[in-house]
Amino acid sequence: MKRWYTKFIVDILVYLIGLIVMPSGCSVPGCKRRGGGHEFPREAQRRETWIQVIRQQCQKDKWEPTKYAVVCPSHFNEGDYSCQGKI
């Protein structure tokens, strides 16, 4: 017989493991999503565009992404994606 608190405890454990395994949250100011997203581009011009947009939103002129900084998918439109690789 399951106790009422079993699911509650499991939910808390899953949440805590997620914080440990995927500590990086979305870099967009005010976004609370955690656990995955798009890494900043390596291509200099596109990377700088991403950084400038986030700097404008957080109003910090010197903000720089960390090595593990990501932007979650909720900040992209379907048209932002392109499939250029080979399958």
N, C-alpha and C positions, 0 to 999 in steps of 0.2 A: 504494500500500500504506500503510495507516494504521499509525502507530506507536502503541505501547501508551500513551504519555503524552499523546496528543492529547485524549482525553476528559477526562483529569485537568486539563489546562491550560484547556480550555473551561469546565469546572465551576468552577475557581477564578476565571476572568474573570467568569462570570455572577454568582458570589457577590459579588465586589468591586464590580461595577456595581450590584448590588442595594443595597449599603451606601451608595453614593454617591447613587443616585436616590431611595431610600427609607430615609433614615437613622433614622427614628423606629421604635423598637421598642415593644412593648406596655408600657403603664404599670403593669401589675399586677406587684407585687414577685415575683421568682423566675421570671417568664415570660421565655423566651428568644426568643419568636417575633418576627420582624422583617418589615417591609415591608407594612404595611397593617393596617387595623382600623377600628373605629368611632370617629369624632371625639367628643369630649365634647359632650353636649347643650347647646344654647343656652338652653333653658328652665331658669330658675334653680333650681327645686326639684329637678328630675331631675339637673341637673348637680351640685348639692351632695350628693345621695345618692351618686353615683358617687365623688365626691371623698372623702366620709366612709368609704366602704368601702375605698378604697385606702389612706387614712390609717391605718385600723385594721390593715391587713395589713402596712404598712411601719413602723408604730409611730412615725410622724412627725406631730406635731400640726399643723404648718404647711405640709405638702406641698401644692403647687398644680400643676396641669397646665400644661405649656408650650403655646404656641400650636399646636404640631404634635402634641401628645400624643394617643395612640389606645389603645383597648383591643381586642385581637384577638378574633375570633369564637369562639375556644375557651372564652371565659368567659361565653357566653350559651347559653341553652336555646332550643329552637324556639319555646316559648311567650313568649319575650321579644320576639319580632318581631310587628309588626302591619302590615298593608297598608292604609293609609288614603288613599293617593294615587290619582289617576285614571290609568288606563292609556290 
